Amino acid sequence: MTEVKYWTVYLLRCRDNNLYCGITNHLDRRIRQHNGELKGGAKYTRANGPCELVYQEKSKDRSSASKREHEIKTMSRDDKLLLIKSQ
């Protein structure tokens, strides 16, 4: 398996129209986990799936991804929607 050299900060839109933010270094696998296709994933997204990827940005390492995740999680919903539109 090829080593992934970056982390991704992502936003999912769940079936209930809420936005879920997270980080991963294997985005495809993580989305499948959130949607219940693979073991793992957040309980919230498994219960409110299917979830759709609506935003992603790369980070150089886990630390910077975690910091950006925190920034996004503290944004208002309107600011998150603007972030999604900017992509």
PyMOL Python script that loads the backbone (N, CA, C, O; Angstrom):
from pymol import cmd

cmd.read_pdbstr("""\
ATOM      1  N   MET A   1       0.844  -1.175   0.000  1.00  0.00           N
ATOM      2  CA  MET A   1       0.000   0.000   0.000  1.00  0.00           C
ATOM      3  C   MET A   1       0.892   1.242   0.000  1.00  0.00           C
ATOM      4  O   MET A   1       1.912   1.287   0.687  1.00  0.00           O
ATOM      5  N   THR A   2       0.493   2.242  -0.777  1.00  0.00           N
ATOM      6  CA  THR A   2       1.257   3.473  -0.876  1.00  0.00           C
ATOM      7  C   THR A   2       1.032   4.332   0.364  1.00  0.00           C
ATOM      8  O   THR A   2      -0.099   4.493   0.823  1.00  0.00           O
ATOM      9  N   GLU A   3       2.103   4.871   0.892  1.00  0.00           N
ATOM     10  CA  GLU A   3       2.011   5.726   2.072  1.00  0.00           C
ATOM     11  C   GLU A   3       1.447   7.090   1.669  1.00  0.00           C
ATOM     12  O   GLU A   3       1.925   7.707   0.718  1.00  0.00           O
ATOM     13  N   VAL A   4       0.439   7.550   2.388  1.00  0.00           N
ATOM     14  CA  VAL A   4      -0.140   8.857   2.137  1.00  0.00           C
ATOM     15  C   VAL A   4       0.687   9.882   2.889  1.00  0.00           C
ATOM     16  O   VAL A   4       0.963   9.710   4.076  1.00  0.00           O
ATOM     17  N   LYS A   5       1.085  10.948   2.206  1.00  0.00           N
ATOM     18  CA  LYS A   5       1.988  11.917   2.813  1.00  0.00           C
ATOM     19  C   LYS A   5       1.286  13.203   3.234  1.00  0.00           C
ATOM     20  O   LYS A   5       1.950  14.183   3.569  1.00  0.00           O
ATOM     21  N   TYR A   6      -0.022  13.215   3.224  1.00  0.00           N
ATOM     22  CA  TYR A   6      -0.751  14.402   3.646  1.00  0.00           C
ATOM     23  C   TYR A   6      -2.025  13.988   4.381  1.00  0.00           C
ATOM     24  O   TYR A   6      -2.479  12.848   4.286  1.00  0.00           O
ATOM     25  N   TRP A   7      -2.578  14.935   5.107  1.00  0.00           N
ATOM     26  CA  TRP A   7      -3.833  14.749   5.811  1.00  0.00           C
ATOM     27  C   TRP A   7      -4.892  15.609   5.140  1.00  0.00           C
ATOM     28  O   TRP A   7      -4.573  16.613   4.503  1.00  0.00           O
ATOM     29  N   THR A   8      -6.129  15.222   5.281  1.00  0.00           N
ATOM     30  CA  THR A   8      -7.239  15.948   4.682  1.00  0.00           C
ATOM     31  C   THR A   8      -8.220  16.369   5.764  1.00  0.00           C
ATOM     32  O   THR A   8      -8.593  15.574   6.627  1.00  0.00           O
ATOM     33  N   VAL A   9      -8.630  17.629   5.706  1.00  0.00           N
ATOM     34  CA  VAL A   9      -9.719  18.141   6.533  1.00  0.00           C
ATOM     35  C   VAL A   9     -10.939  18.113   5.629  1.00  0.00           C
ATOM     36  O   VAL A   9     -10.874  18.572   4.489  1.00  0.00           O
ATOM     37  N   TYR A  10     -12.059  17.577   6.127  1.00  0.00           N
ATOM     38  CA  TYR A  10     -13.220  17.423   5.257  1.00  0.00           C
ATOM     39  C   TYR A  10     -14.510  17.809   5.972  1.00  0.00           C
ATOM     40  O   TYR A  10     -14.597  17.806   7.199  1.00  0.00           O
ATOM     41  N   LEU A  11     -15.507  18.141   5.156  1.00  0.00           N
ATOM     42  CA  LEU A  11     -16.866  18.380   5.636  1.00  0.00           C
ATOM     43  C   LEU A  11     -17.798  17.439   4.894  1.00  0.00           C
ATOM     44  O   LEU A  11     -17.720  17.294   3.674  1.00  0.00           O
ATOM     45  N   LEU A  12     -18.677  16.805   5.650  1.00  0.00           N
ATOM     46  CA  LEU A  12     -19.714  15.952   5.083  1.00  0.00           C
ATOM     47  C   LEU A  12     -21.070  16.588   5.342  1.00  0.00           C
ATOM     48  O   LEU A  12     -21.297  17.187   6.393  1.00  0.00           O
ATOM     49  N   ARG A  13     -21.969  16.453   4.373  1.00  0.00           N
ATOM     50  CA  ARG A  13     -23.356  16.839   4.593  1.00  0.00           C
ATOM     51  C   ARG A  13     -24.127  15.541   4.836  1.00  0.00           C
ATOM     52  O   ARG A  13     -24.147  14.651   3.985  1.00  0.00           O
ATOM     53  N   CYS A  14     -24.751  15.446   5.991  1.00  0.00           N
ATOM     54  CA  CYS A  14     -25.480  14.237   6.367  1.00  0.00           C
ATOM     55  C   CYS A  14     -26.917  14.302   5.863  1.00  0.00           C
ATOM     56  O   CYS A  14     -27.381  15.349   5.411  1.00  0.00           O
ATOM     57  N   ARG A  15     -27.603  13.190   5.945  1.00  0.00           N
ATOM     58  CA  ARG A  15     -28.991  13.089   5.492  1.00  0.00           C
ATOM     59  C   ARG A  15     -29.885  14.124   6.169  1.00  0.00           C
ATOM     60  O   ARG A  15     -30.836  14.611   5.558  1.00  0.00           O
ATOM     61  N   ASP A  16     -29.592  14.463   7.418  1.00  0.00           N
ATOM     62  CA  ASP A  16     -30.396  15.449   8.149  1.00  0.00           C
ATOM     63  C   ASP A  16     -29.961  16.892   7.846  1.00  0.00           C
ATOM     64  O   ASP A  16     -30.413  17.832   8.500  1.00  0.00           O
ATOM     65  N   ASN A  17     -29.076  17.058   6.843  1.00  0.00           N
ATOM     66  CA  ASN A  17     -28.582  18.349   6.360  1.00  0.00           C
ATOM     67  C   ASN A  17     -27.578  19.016   7.308  1.00  0.00           C
ATOM     68  O   ASN A  17     -27.181  20.155   7.066  1.00  0.00           O
ATOM     69  N   ASN A  18     -27.167  18.344   8.363  1.00  0.00           N
ATOM     70  CA  ASN A  18     -26.119  18.869   9.228  1.00  0.00           C
ATOM     71  C   ASN A  18     -24.762  18.637   8.586  1.00  0.00           C
ATOM     72  O   ASN A  18     -24.599  17.746   7.753  1.00  0.00           O
ATOM     73  N   LEU A  19     -23.790  19.451   8.982  1.00  0.00           N
ATOM     74  CA  LEU A  19     -22.428  19.326   8.475  1.00  0.00           C
ATOM     75  C   LEU A  19     -21.551  18.686   9.540  1.00  0.00           C
ATOM     76  O   LEU A  19     -21.634  19.036  10.717  1.00  0.00           O
ATOM     77  N   TYR A  20     -20.714  17.751   9.121  1.00  0.00           N
ATOM     78  CA  TYR A  20     -19.801  17.045  10.018  1.00  0.00           C
ATOM     79  C   TYR A  20     -18.389  17.296   9.535  1.00  0.00           C
ATOM     80  O   TYR A  20     -18.102  17.107   8.353  1.00  0.00           O
ATOM     81  N   CYS A  21     -17.497  17.720  10.425  1.00  0.00           N
ATOM     82  CA  CYS A  21     -16.107  18.005  10.078  1.00  0.00           C
ATOM     83  C   CYS A  21     -15.189  16.968  10.703  1.00  0.00           C
ATOM     84  O   CYS A  21     -15.393  16.552  11.844  1.00  0.00           O
ATOM     85  N   GLY A  22     -14.180  16.554   9.954  1.00  0.00           N
ATOM     86  CA  GLY A  22     -13.208  15.607  10.473  1.00  0.00           C
ATOM     87  C   GLY A  22     -11.892  15.694   9.720  1.00  0.00           C
ATOM     88  O   GLY A  22     -11.745  16.486   8.790  1.00  0.00           O
ATOM     89  N   ILE A  23     -10.940  14.871  10.133  1.00  0.00           N
ATOM     90  CA  ILE A  23      -9.648  14.771   9.455  1.00  0.00           C
ATOM     91  C   ILE A  23      -9.334  13.299   9.210  1.00  0.00           C
ATOM     92  O   ILE A  23      -9.814  12.419   9.925  1.00  0.00           O
ATOM     93  N   THR A  24      -8.528  13.052   8.196  1.00  0.00           N
ATOM     94  CA  THR A  24      -8.104  11.690   7.887  1.00  0.00           C
ATOM     95  C   THR A  24      -6.895  11.729   6.974  1.00  0.00           C
ATOM     96  O   THR A  24      -6.589  12.761   6.377  1.00  0.00           O
ATOM     97  N   ASN A  25      -6.215  10.612   6.870  1.00  0.00           N
ATOM     98  CA  ASN A  25      -5.159  10.479   5.867  1.00  0.00           C
ATOM     99  C   ASN A  25      -5.546   9.448   4.806  1.00  0.00           C
ATOM    100  O   ASN A  25      -4.727   9.090   3.960  1.00  0.00           O
ATOM    101  N   HIS A  26      -6.797   8.970   4.851  1.00  0.00           N
ATOM    102  CA  HIS A  26      -7.361   8.055   3.851  1.00  0.00           C
ATOM    103  C   HIS A  26      -8.825   8.433   3.638  1.00  0.00           C
ATOM    104  O   HIS A  26      -9.720   7.804   4.202  1.00  0.00           O
ATOM    105  N   LEU A  27      -9.066   9.460   2.823  1.00  0.00           N
ATOM    106  CA  LEU A  27     -10.406  10.034   2.696  1.00  0.00           C
ATOM    107  C   LEU A  27     -11.457   9.042   2.199  1.00  0.00           C
ATOM    108  O   LEU A  27     -12.538   8.953   2.781  1.00  0.00           O
ATOM    109  N   ASP A  28     -11.161   8.303   1.142  1.00  0.00           N
ATOM    110  CA  ASP A  28     -12.160   7.370   0.602  1.00  0.00           C
ATOM    111  C   ASP A  28     -12.593   6.348   1.648  1.00  0.00           C
ATOM    112  O   ASP A  28     -13.784   6.091   1.825  1.00  0.00           O
ATOM    113  N   ARG A  29     -11.618   5.770   2.333  1.00  0.00           N
ATOM    114  CA  ARG A  29     -11.931   4.783   3.375  1.00  0.00           C
ATOM    115  C   ARG A  29     -12.748   5.416   4.497  1.00  0.00           C
ATOM    116  O   ARG A  29     -13.698   4.812   4.996  1.00  0.00           O
ATOM    117  N   ARG A  30     -12.379   6.628   4.890  1.00  0.00           N
ATOM    118  CA  ARG A  30     -13.073   7.292   6.004  1.00  0.00           C
ATOM    119  C   ARG A  30     -14.528   7.587   5.657  1.00  0.00           C
ATOM    120  O   ARG A  30     -15.407   7.418   6.502  1.00  0.00           O
ATOM    121  N   ILE A  31     -14.794   8.020   4.443  1.00  0.00           N
ATOM    122  CA  ILE A  31     -16.183   8.273   4.031  1.00  0.00           C
ATOM    123  C   ILE A  31     -16.974   6.974   4.046  1.00  0.00           C
ATOM    124  O   ILE A  31     -18.128   6.955   4.475  1.00  0.00           O
ATOM    125  N   ARG A  32     -16.371   5.898   3.586  1.00  0.00           N
ATOM    126  CA  ARG A  32     -17.050   4.594   3.632  1.00  0.00           C
ATOM    127  C   ARG A  32     -17.334   4.180   5.069  1.00  0.00           C
ATOM    128  O   ARG A  32     -18.367   3.568   5.341  1.00  0.00           O
ATOM    129  N   GLN A  33     -16.435   4.504   5.991  1.00  0.00           N
ATOM    130  CA  GLN A  33     -16.685   4.211   7.403  1.00  0.00           C
ATOM    131  C   GLN A  33     -17.860   5.041   7.914  1.00  0.00           C
ATOM    132  O   GLN A  33     -18.752   4.521   8.584  1.00  0.00           O
ATOM    133  N   HIS A  34     -17.853   6.325   7.596  1.00  0.00           N
ATOM    134  CA  HIS A  34     -18.943   7.198   8.042  1.00  0.00           C
ATOM    135  C   HIS A  34     -20.295   6.717   7.516  1.00  0.00           C
ATOM    136  O   HIS A  34     -21.309   6.853   8.201  1.00  0.00           O
ATOM    137  N   ASN A  35     -20.315   6.164   6.325  1.00  0.00           N
ATOM    138  CA  ASN A  35     -21.565   5.701   5.731  1.00  0.00           C
ATOM    139  C   ASN A  35     -21.916   4.267   6.116  1.00  0.00           C
ATOM    140  O   ASN A  35     -22.898   3.715   5.620  1.00  0.00           O
ATOM    141  N   GLY A  36     -21.125   3.666   6.991  1.00  0.00           N
ATOM    142  CA  GLY A  36     -21.438   2.335   7.496  1.00  0.00           C
ATOM    143  C   GLY A  36     -21.038   1.198   6.586  1.00  0.00           C
ATOM    144  O   GLY A  36     -21.408   0.053   6.843  1.00  0.00           O
ATOM    145  N   GLU A  37     -20.292   1.476   5.530  1.00  0.00           N
ATOM    146  CA  GLU A  37     -19.851   0.422   4.610  1.00  0.00           C
ATOM    147  C   GLU A  37     -18.684  -0.367   5.183  1.00  0.00           C
ATOM    148  O   GLU A  37     -18.515  -1.547   4.879  1.00  0.00           O
ATOM    149  N   LEU A  38     -17.883   0.285   6.009  1.00  0.00           N
ATOM    150  CA  LEU A  38     -16.751  -0.344   6.681  1.00  0.00           C
ATOM    151  C   LEU A  38     -16.876  -0.088   8.174  1.00  0.00           C
ATOM    152  O   LEU A  38     -17.533   0.861   8.603  1.00  0.00           O
ATOM    153  N   LYS A  39     -16.241  -0.939   8.951  1.00  0.00           N
ATOM    154  CA  LYS A  39     -16.247  -0.759  10.403  1.00  0.00           C
ATOM    155  C   LYS A  39     -15.516   0.535  10.760  1.00  0.00           C
ATOM    156  O   LYS A  39     -14.499   0.874  10.154  1.00  0.00           O
ATOM    157  N   GLY A  40     -16.041   1.244  11.741  1.00  0.00           N
ATOM    158  CA  GLY A  40     -15.455   2.516  12.163  1.00  0.00           C
ATOM    159  C   GLY A  40     -16.386   3.654  11.804  1.00  0.00           C
ATOM    160  O   GLY A  40     -17.547   3.426  11.464  1.00  0.00           O
ATOM    161  N   GLY A  41     -15.903   4.841  11.874  1.00  0.00           N
ATOM    162  CA  GLY A  41     -16.731   6.000  11.563  1.00  0.00           C
ATOM    163  C   GLY A  41     -17.469   6.481  12.794  1.00  0.00           C
ATOM    164  O   GLY A  41     -17.656   5.741  13.760  1.00  0.00           O
ATOM    165  N   ALA A  42     -17.880   7.723  12.740  1.00  0.00           N
ATOM    166  CA  ALA A  42     -18.569   8.335  13.867  1.00  0.00           C
ATOM    167  C   ALA A  42     -19.990   7.789  13.988  1.00  0.00           C
ATOM    168  O   ALA A  42     -20.667   7.572  12.983  1.00  0.00           O
ATOM    169  N   LYS A  43     -20.428   7.574  15.205  1.00  0.00           N
ATOM    170  CA  LYS A  43     -21.782   7.072  15.463  1.00  0.00           C
ATOM    171  C   LYS A  43     -22.819   8.006  14.836  1.00  0.00           C
ATOM    172  O   LYS A  43     -23.814   7.551  14.270  1.00  0.00           O
ATOM    173  N   TYR A  44     -22.580   9.307  14.941  1.00  0.00           N
ATOM    174  CA  TYR A  44     -23.525  10.286  14.401  1.00  0.00           C
ATOM    175  C   TYR A  44     -23.702  10.123  12.889  1.00  0.00           C
ATOM    176  O   TYR A  44     -24.830  10.102  12.396  1.00  0.00           O
ATOM    177  N   THR A  45     -22.597  10.010  12.159  1.00  0.00           N
ATOM    178  CA  THR A  45     -22.715   9.922  10.703  1.00  0.00           C
ATOM    179  C   THR A  45     -23.286   8.583  10.259  1.00  0.00           C
ATOM    180  O   THR A  45     -24.011   8.523   9.266  1.00  0.00           O
ATOM    181  N   ARG A  46     -22.977   7.528  10.965  1.00  0.00           N
ATOM    182  CA  ARG A  46     -23.567   6.228  10.623  1.00  0.00           C
ATOM    183  C   ARG A  46     -25.068   6.265  10.813  1.00  0.00           C
ATOM    184  O   ARG A  46     -25.807   5.654  10.041  1.00  0.00           O
ATOM    185  N   ALA A  47     -25.535   6.985  11.842  1.00  0.00           N
ATOM    186  CA  ALA A  47     -26.970   7.071  12.123  1.00  0.00           C
ATOM    187  C   ALA A  47     -27.686   8.052  11.202  1.00  0.00           C
ATOM    188  O   ALA A  47     -28.898   7.952  11.016  1.00  0.00           O
ATOM    189  N   ASN A  48     -26.949   8.999  10.623  1.00  0.00           N
ATOM    190  CA  ASN A  48     -27.562  10.041   9.795  1.00  0.00           C
ATOM    191  C   ASN A  48     -27.056  10.007   8.359  1.00  0.00           C
ATOM    192  O   ASN A  48     -27.065  11.023   7.664  1.00  0.00           O
ATOM    193  N   GLY A  49     -26.620   8.844   7.926  1.00  0.00           N
ATOM    194  CA  GLY A  49     -26.124   8.685   6.562  1.00  0.00           C
ATOM    195  C   GLY A  49     -27.254   8.373   5.609  1.00  0.00           C
ATOM    196  O   GLY A  49     -28.380   8.135   6.045  1.00  0.00           O
ATOM    197  N   PRO A  50     -26.982   8.369   4.340  1.00  0.00           N
ATOM    198  CA  PRO A  50     -25.638   8.522   3.801  1.00  0.00           C
ATOM    199  C   PRO A  50     -25.153   9.963   3.875  1.00  0.00           C
ATOM    200  O   PRO A  50     -25.938  10.911   3.854  1.00  0.00           O
ATOM    201  N   CYS A  51     -23.843  10.092   3.963  1.00  0.00           N
ATOM    202  CA  CYS A  51     -23.206  11.408   4.021  1.00  0.00           C
ATOM    203  C   CYS A  51     -22.487  11.664   2.700  1.00  0.00           C
ATOM    204  O   CYS A  51     -21.948  10.755   2.068  1.00  0.00           O
ATOM    205  N   GLU A  52     -22.498  12.924   2.312  1.00  0.00           N
ATOM    206  CA  GLU A  52     -21.886  13.326   1.049  1.00  0.00           C
ATOM    207  C   GLU A  52     -20.712  14.260   1.339  1.00  0.00           C
ATOM    208  O   GLU A  52     -20.840  15.196   2.129  1.00  0.00           O
ATOM    209  N   LEU A  53     -19.586  14.010   0.711  1.00  0.00           N
ATOM    210  CA  LEU A  53     -18.428  14.883   0.839  1.00  0.00           C
ATOM    211  C   LEU A  53     -18.728  16.199   0.131  1.00  0.00           C
ATOM    212  O   LEU A  53     -19.026  16.209  -1.063  1.00  0.00           O
ATOM    213  N   VAL A  54     -18.649  17.319   0.870  1.00  0.00           N
ATOM    214  CA  VAL A  54     -18.948  18.620   0.278  1.00  0.00           C
ATOM    215  C   VAL A  54     -17.752  19.573   0.311  1.00  0.00           C
ATOM    216  O   VAL A  54     -17.779  20.617  -0.341  1.00  0.00           O
ATOM    217  N   TYR A  55     -16.706  19.227   1.061  1.00  0.00           N
ATOM    218  CA  TYR A  55     -15.529  20.095   1.143  1.00  0.00           C
ATOM    219  C   TYR A  55     -14.340  19.272   1.594  1.00  0.00           C
ATOM    220  O   TYR A  55     -14.468  18.366   2.417  1.00  0.00           O
ATOM    221  N   GLN A  56     -13.173  19.604   1.039  1.00  0.00           N
ATOM    222  CA  GLN A  56     -11.932  18.984   1.499  1.00  0.00           C
ATOM    223  C   GLN A  56     -10.770  19.926   1.239  1.00  0.00           C
ATOM    224  O   GLN A  56     -10.767  20.685   0.269  1.00  0.00           O
ATOM    225  N   GLU A  57      -9.791  19.863   2.117  1.00  0.00           N
ATOM    226  CA  GLU A  57      -8.547  20.599   1.906  1.00  0.00           C
ATOM    227  C   GLU A  57      -7.408  19.785   2.497  1.00  0.00           C
ATOM    228  O   GLU A  57      -7.566  19.124   3.523  1.00  0.00           O
ATOM    229  N   LYS A  58      -6.272  19.842   1.845  1.00  0.00           N
ATOM    230  CA  LYS A  58      -5.104  19.076   2.279  1.00  0.00           C
ATOM    231  C   LYS A  58      -4.314  19.855   3.318  1.00  0.00           C
ATOM    232  O   LYS A  58      -4.257  21.084   3.290  1.00  0.00           O
ATOM    233  N   SER A  59      -3.705  19.109   4.238  1.00  0.00           N
ATOM    234  CA  SER A  59      -2.790  19.651   5.242  1.00  0.00           C
ATOM    235  C   SER A  59      -1.512  18.830   5.199  1.00  0.00           C
ATOM    236  O   SER A  59      -1.530  17.652   4.842  1.00  0.00           O
ATOM    237  N   LYS A  60      -0.401  19.462   5.565  1.00  0.00           N
ATOM    238  CA  LYS A  60       0.884  18.767   5.450  1.00  0.00           C
ATOM    239  C   LYS A  60       1.100  17.704   6.513  1.00  0.00           C
ATOM    240  O   LYS A  60       1.851  16.753   6.296  1.00  0.00           O
ATOM    241  N   ASP A  61       0.433  17.858   7.690  1.00  0.00           N
ATOM    242  CA  ASP A  61       0.614  16.882   8.753  1.00  0.00           C
ATOM    243  C   ASP A  61      -0.626  16.858   9.653  1.00  0.00           C
ATOM    244  O   ASP A  61      -1.530  17.682   9.517  1.00  0.00           O
ATOM    245  N   ARG A  62      -0.640  15.905  10.558  1.00  0.00           N
ATOM    246  CA  ARG A  62      -1.805  15.735  11.427  1.00  0.00           C
ATOM    247  C   ARG A  62      -2.035  16.962  12.313  1.00  0.00           C
ATOM    248  O   ARG A  62      -3.178  17.354  12.545  1.00  0.00           O
ATOM    249  N   SER A  63      -0.966  17.559  12.801  1.00  0.00           N
ATOM    250  CA  SER A  63      -1.100  18.708  13.680  1.00  0.00           C
ATOM    251  C   SER A  63      -1.795  19.874  12.979  1.00  0.00           C
ATOM    252  O   SER A  63      -2.721  20.467  13.532  1.00  0.00           O
ATOM    253  N   SER A  64      -1.359  20.199  11.782  1.00  0.00           N
ATOM    254  CA  SER A  64      -1.988  21.313  11.067  1.00  0.00           C
ATOM    255  C   SER A  64      -3.418  20.961  10.667  1.00  0.00           C
ATOM    256  O   SER A  64      -4.281  21.838  10.642  1.00  0.00           O
ATOM    257  N   ALA A  65      -3.681  19.705  10.358  1.00  0.00           N
ATOM    258  CA  ALA A  65      -5.046  19.280  10.036  1.00  0.00           C
ATOM    259  C   ALA A  65      -5.950  19.424  11.260  1.00  0.00           C
ATOM    260  O   ALA A  65      -7.089  19.875  11.141  1.00  0.00           O
ATOM    261  N   SER A  66      -5.454  19.047  12.418  1.00  0.00           N
ATOM    262  CA  SER A  66      -6.248  19.161  13.650  1.00  0.00           C
ATOM    263  C   SER A  66      -6.551  20.616  13.983  1.00  0.00           C
ATOM    264  O   SER A  66      -7.656  20.943  14.416  1.00  0.00           O
ATOM    265  N   LYS A  67      -5.572  21.482  13.779  1.00  0.00           N
ATOM    266  CA  LYS A  67      -5.796  22.906  14.036  1.00  0.00           C
ATOM    267  C   LYS A  67      -6.841  23.472  13.091  1.00  0.00           C
ATOM    268  O   LYS A  67      -7.713  24.235  13.506  1.00  0.00           O
ATOM    269  N   ARG A  68      -6.754  23.097  11.817  1.00  0.00           N
ATOM    270  CA  ARG A  68      -7.736  23.580  10.837  1.00  0.00           C
ATOM    271  C   ARG A  68      -9.120  23.001  11.129  1.00  0.00           C
ATOM    272  O   ARG A  68     -10.123  23.700  10.987  1.00  0.00           O
ATOM    273  N   GLU A  69      -9.183  21.751  11.530  1.00  0.00           N
ATOM    274  CA  GLU A  69     -10.463  21.140  11.908  1.00  0.00           C
ATOM    275  C   GLU A  69     -11.108  21.941  13.036  1.00  0.00           C
ATOM    276  O   GLU A  69     -12.308  22.213  12.998  1.00  0.00           O
ATOM    277  N   HIS A  70     -10.327  22.315  14.026  1.00  0.00           N
ATOM    278  CA  HIS A  70     -10.848  23.098  15.140  1.00  0.00           C
ATOM    279  C   HIS A  70     -11.378  24.448  14.659  1.00  0.00           C
ATOM    280  O   HIS A  70     -12.438  24.896  15.095  1.00  0.00           O
ATOM    281  N   GLU A  71     -10.631  25.095  13.756  1.00  0.00           N
ATOM    282  CA  GLU A  71     -11.090  26.375  13.200  1.00  0.00           C
ATOM    283  C   GLU A  71     -12.441  26.221  12.508  1.00  0.00           C
ATOM    284  O   GLU A  71     -13.348  27.030  12.706  1.00  0.00           O
ATOM    285  N   ILE A  72     -12.562  25.185  11.705  1.00  0.00           N
ATOM    286  CA  ILE A  72     -13.806  24.973  10.957  1.00  0.00           C
ATOM    287  C   ILE A  72     -14.947  24.639  11.911  1.00  0.00           C
ATOM    288  O   ILE A  72     -16.061  25.134  11.738  1.00  0.00           O
ATOM    289  N   LYS A  73     -14.688  23.811  12.908  1.00  0.00           N
ATOM    290  CA  LYS A  73     -15.741  23.432  13.849  1.00  0.00           C
ATOM    291  C   LYS A  73     -16.265  24.623  14.646  1.00  0.00           C
ATOM    292  O   LYS A  73     -17.411  24.608  15.096  1.00  0.00           O
ATOM    293  N   THR A  74     -15.447  25.644  14.823  1.00  0.00           N
ATOM    294  CA  THR A  74     -15.898  26.818  15.575  1.00  0.00           C
ATOM    295  C   THR A  74     -16.568  27.864  14.685  1.00  0.00           C
ATOM    296  O   THR A  74     -17.069  28.866  15.195  1.00  0.00           O
ATOM    297  N   MET A  75     -16.587  27.653  13.374  1.00  0.00           N
ATOM    298  CA  MET A  75     -17.257  28.561  12.444  1.00  0.00           C
ATOM    299  C   MET A  75     -18.771  28.436  12.573  1.00  0.00           C
ATOM    300  O   MET A  75     -19.288  27.405  13.005  1.00  0.00           O
ATOM    301  N   SER A  76     -19.461  29.486  12.197  1.00  0.00           N
ATOM    302  CA  SER A  76     -20.919  29.411  12.117  1.00  0.00           C
ATOM    303  C   SER A  76     -21.296  28.555  10.908  1.00  0.00           C
ATOM    304  O   SER A  76     -20.477  28.327  10.017  1.00  0.00           O
ATOM    305  N   ARG A  77     -22.519  28.093  10.888  1.00  0.00           N
ATOM    306  CA  ARG A  77     -22.987  27.303   9.745  1.00  0.00           C
ATOM    307  C   ARG A  77     -22.878  28.114   8.458  1.00  0.00           C
ATOM    308  O   ARG A  77     -22.464  27.585   7.427  1.00  0.00           O
ATOM    309  N   ASP A  78     -23.246  29.392   8.509  1.00  0.00           N
ATOM    310  CA  ASP A  78     -23.165  30.243   7.320  1.00  0.00           C
ATOM    311  C   ASP A  78     -21.734  30.337   6.801  1.00  0.00           C
ATOM    312  O   ASP A  78     -21.507  30.292   5.592  1.00  0.00           O
ATOM    313  N   ASP A  79     -20.771  30.466   7.708  1.00  0.00           N
ATOM    314  CA  ASP A  79     -19.365  30.519   7.296  1.00  0.00           C
ATOM    315  C   ASP A  79     -18.918  29.187   6.684  1.00  0.00           C
ATOM    316  O   ASP A  79     -18.141  29.174   5.729  1.00  0.00           O
ATOM    317  N   LYS A  80     -19.399  28.086   7.223  1.00  0.00           N
ATOM    318  CA  LYS A  80     -19.067  26.780   6.650  1.00  0.00           C
ATOM    319  C   LYS A  80     -19.648  26.654   5.246  1.00  0.00           C
ATOM    320  O   LYS A  80     -18.994  26.120   4.351  1.00  0.00           O
ATOM    321  N   LEU A  81     -20.865  27.139   5.050  1.00  0.00           N
ATOM    322  CA  LEU A  81     -21.493  27.083   3.727  1.00  0.00           C
ATOM    323  C   LEU A  81     -20.720  27.954   2.728  1.00  0.00           C
ATOM    324  O   LEU A  81     -20.585  27.583   1.563  1.00  0.00           O
ATOM    325  N   LEU A  82     -20.219  29.099   3.173  1.00  0.00           N
ATOM    326  CA  LEU A  82     -19.380  29.941   2.307  1.00  0.00           C
ATOM    327  C   LEU A  82     -18.070  29.223   1.956  1.00  0.00           C
ATOM    328  O   LEU A  82     -17.593  29.319   0.826  1.00  0.00           O
ATOM    329  N   LEU A  83     -17.498  28.514   2.915  1.00  0.00           N
ATOM    330  CA  LEU A  83     -16.289  27.742   2.676  1.00  0.00           C
ATOM    331  C   LEU A  83     -16.547  26.685   1.608  1.00  0.00           C
ATOM    332  O   LEU A  83     -15.729  26.493   0.708  1.00  0.00           O
ATOM    333  N   ILE A  84     -17.671  26.008   1.707  1.00  0.00           N
ATOM    334  CA  ILE A  84     -18.037  24.987   0.738  1.00  0.00           C
ATOM    335  C   ILE A  84     -18.184  25.608  -0.660  1.00  0.00           C
ATOM    336  O   ILE A  84     -17.695  25.055  -1.645  1.00  0.00           O
ATOM    337  N   LYS A  85     -18.856  26.752  -0.734  1.00  0.00           N
ATOM    338  CA  LYS A  85     -19.055  27.420  -2.025  1.00  0.00           C
ATOM    339  C   LYS A  85     -17.757  27.895  -2.637  1.00  0.00           C
ATOM    340  O   LYS A  85     -17.642  27.969  -3.861  1.00  0.00           O
ATOM    341  N   SER A  86     -16.772  28.221  -1.805  1.00  0.00           N
ATOM    342  CA  SER A  86     -15.502  28.754  -2.313  1.00  0.00           C
ATOM    343  C   SER A  86     -14.655  27.695  -3.006  1.00  0.00           C
ATOM    344  O   SER A  86     -13.689  28.027  -3.693  1.00  0.00           O
ATOM    345  N   GLN A  87     -14.998  26.460  -2.836  1.00  0.00           N
ATOM    346  CA  GLN A  87     -14.179  25.388  -3.396  1.00  0.00           C
ATOM    347  C   GLN A  87     -14.501  25.137  -4.833  1.00  0.00           C
ATOM    348  O   GLN A  87     -13.899  24.263  -5.457  1.00  0.00           O
TER     349      GLN A  87
END
""", "prot")
cmd.dss("prot")
cmd.show_as("cartoon", "prot")
cmd.util.cbc("prot")
cmd.orient("prot")
